[in-house]
Amino acid sequence: MNMVEKKIYSISPGYLPHFKPMFKNYVQFGGGADSQRYVKGRYFSNVYEMYVFAFFLGLKKEKPFEITDDDILVKFWEVENWKPQEIRDHLIASSIARTDIDLFSLQDLDERELTAEIGKLKNTIEKYANGGLKIIATLIEEDPDSAEQDVFFIGMLS
């Protein structure tokens, strides 16, 4: 793995703190078998699974949520730990497509410049994920009963 890949896979994206209760409601915390997440009313086994879902939802609906320098984000696991690898890599490729970044020049940049360019990619991931989280939060707020339905998240994909 070269330096560019290492930097990309070491991205630890974040979400706005006001979305944290939503993660607590829909994500399995503290381990447990996949079969138990449904018993406990959880749709996702890991925070990153809901984050990835939110990213692609925000991307599909073209709803980036602008993150400012003043925003303090809740960080979690680095991208390199997300599974399955194919979905993680698709998220990265989709982010690169939406980021003003010159892939060919990345290999020639010094450490500081490379970090700044990868920061743009991280910002794109965070914008679309937080945009997707905003969509989910709005749907829950508008119709809390629908959020209890088994197909709540699946319905967002149509």
C-alpha positions as CSV (number, residue, x, y, z in Angstrom):
1,M,0.0,0.0,0.0
2,N,1.5,3.4,-1.0
3,M,1.3,6.6,1.0
4,V,-1.8,7.9,-0.8
5,E,-3.7,4.7,0.0
6,K,-2.5,4.7,3.6
7,K,-3.8,8.3,4.0
8,I,-7.1,7.5,2.5
9,Y,-7.7,4.4,4.5
10,S,-6.7,6.1,7.7
11,I,-9.5,8.6,7.3
12,S,-11.6,8.7,10.5
13,P,-14.8,10.5,9.5
14,G,-17.3,12.0,11.8
15,Y,-20.9,13.0,12.2
16,L,-22.5,15.9,13.9
17,P,-23.2,15.3,17.6
18,H,-27.0,15.9,17.3
19,F,-27.2,12.7,15.3
20,K,-25.7,10.6,18.1
21,P,-29.1,9.6,19.6
22,M,-30.1,8.3,16.2
23,F,-27.1,6.0,16.1
24,K,-27.9,4.8,19.6
25,N,-31.5,3.9,18.5
26,Y,-30.5,2.1,15.3
27,V,-27.1,0.6,15.8
28,Q,-26.1,-2.4,17.9
29,F,-23.5,-1.3,20.5
30,G,-21.5,-3.6,22.7
31,G,-21.2,-6.6,20.4
32,G,-23.7,-9.4,20.0
33,A,-24.6,-11.7,17.2
34,D,-26.2,-10.4,14.1
35,S,-29.4,-12.2,14.9
36,Q,-29.7,-10.2,18.2
37,R,-29.7,-6.8,16.6
38,Y,-33.2,-7.4,15.3
39,V,-34.4,-8.7,18.7
40,K,-33.1,-5.5,20.2
41,G,-34.6,-3.4,17.4
42,R,-31.4,-2.5,15.8
43,Y,-31.0,-2.2,12.0
44,F,-27.2,-1.9,11.9
45,S,-24.4,-3.9,13.6
46,N,-21.9,-1.1,13.6
47,V,-21.8,2.7,13.5
48,Y,-20.0,2.6,10.2
49,E,-22.8,0.5,8.6
50,M,-25.3,3.3,9.3
51,Y,-22.8,5.9,8.3
52,V,-22.2,4.2,4.9
53,F,-25.9,3.9,4.4
54,A,-26.3,7.6,5.2
55,F,-23.5,8.5,2.9
56,F,-25.0,6.7,-0.1
57,L,-28.5,8.1,0.8
58,G,-27.1,11.7,0.8
59,L,-25.2,11.0,-2.4
60,K,-28.3,9.5,-4.1
61,K,-30.5,12.4,-3.1
62,E,-27.7,14.9,-3.8
63,K,-28.1,16.4,-0.3
64,P,-24.6,17.3,1.1
65,F,-24.7,18.9,4.5
66,E,-22.1,21.6,4.8
67,I,-19.7,21.0,7.6
68,T,-17.9,24.1,8.9
69,D,-14.6,24.5,10.5
70,D,-16.4,25.3,13.7
71,D,-18.3,22.0,13.7
72,I,-17.0,19.4,16.2
73,L,-17.7,16.0,14.9
74,V,-18.1,12.7,16.6
75,K,-15.3,10.5,15.3
76,F,-15.3,6.7,15.0
77,W,-13.5,3.8,13.4
78,E,-11.0,4.4,10.5
79,V,-12.2,3.6,7.0
80,E,-9.7,0.8,6.7
81,N,-11.7,-1.3,9.3
82,W,-15.0,-1.0,7.5
83,K,-16.5,-4.1,5.9
84,P,-17.3,-5.4,3.3
85,Q,-14.2,-4.0,1.5
86,E,-16.1,-3.6,-1.8
87,I,-18.7,-1.2,-0.3
88,R,-15.9,0.7,1.5
89,D,-14.0,1.0,-1.7
90,H,-17.1,2.1,-3.6
91,L,-17.7,4.8,-1.0
92,I,-14.1,6.0,-1.5
93,A,-14.4,6.0,-5.3
94,S,-17.8,7.8,-5.1
95,S,-16.2,10.4,-2.8
96,I,-13.2,10.9,-5.1
97,A,-15.7,11.5,-8.0
98,R,-17.4,14.3,-6.0
99,T,-14.2,15.9,-4.7
100,D,-12.1,18.5,-6.5
101,I,-9.0,16.5,-6.3
102,D,-6.3,15.7,-8.9
103,L,-5.5,12.0,-8.4
104,F,-2.5,12.1,-10.7
105,S,-0.7,14.8,-8.7
106,L,-1.2,13.1,-5.3
107,Q,1.8,10.9,-5.6
108,D,4.1,13.9,-6.1
109,L,2.9,15.9,-3.1
110,D,4.8,16.3,0.1
111,E,3.3,15.1,3.4
112,R,1.6,18.4,4.3
113,E,0.1,18.9,0.8
114,L,-1.1,15.2,0.6
115,T,-2.8,15.5,4.1
116,A,-4.6,18.7,2.8
117,E,-5.8,16.9,-0.3
118,I,-7.0,13.8,1.6
119,G,-8.8,16.3,4.0
120,K,-10.9,17.4,1.0
121,L,-11.9,13.7,0.4
122,K,-12.7,13.3,4.1
123,N,-14.9,16.4,4.0
124,T,-16.8,15.0,1.0
125,I,-17.5,11.8,2.9
126,E,-18.6,13.7,5.9
127,K,-20.8,16.1,3.9
128,Y,-22.8,13.4,2.2
129,A,-23.0,11.1,5.2
130,N,-24.3,14.0,7.4
131,G,-26.7,14.9,4.6
132,G,-28.0,11.4,4.6
133,L,-28.3,11.5,8.4
134,K,-30.3,14.7,8.1
135,I,-32.6,13.0,5.6
136,I,-33.1,10.1,8.0
137,A,-33.7,12.5,11.0
138,T,-36.2,14.5,9.1
139,L,-38.2,11.4,8.1
140,I,-38.2,10.2,11.7
141,E,-39.3,13.7,12.9
142,E,-42.1,13.9,10.3
143,D,-43.4,10.4,10.9
144,P,-42.0,8.7,14.0
145,D,-44.3,5.6,13.6
146,S,-42.7,4.9,10.2
147,A,-39.3,4.6,11.8
148,E,-40.6,1.6,13.7
149,Q,-41.4,-0.3,10.6
150,D,-39.1,-3.1,9.5
151,V,-38.8,-1.5,6.0
152,F,-38.0,2.0,7.2
153,F,-34.4,2.1,5.9
154,I,-35.1,0.0,2.8
155,G,-37.9,2.4,1.8
156,M,-35.4,5.2,1.6
157,L,-33.6,3.5,-1.2
158,S,-36.5,3.8,-3.7
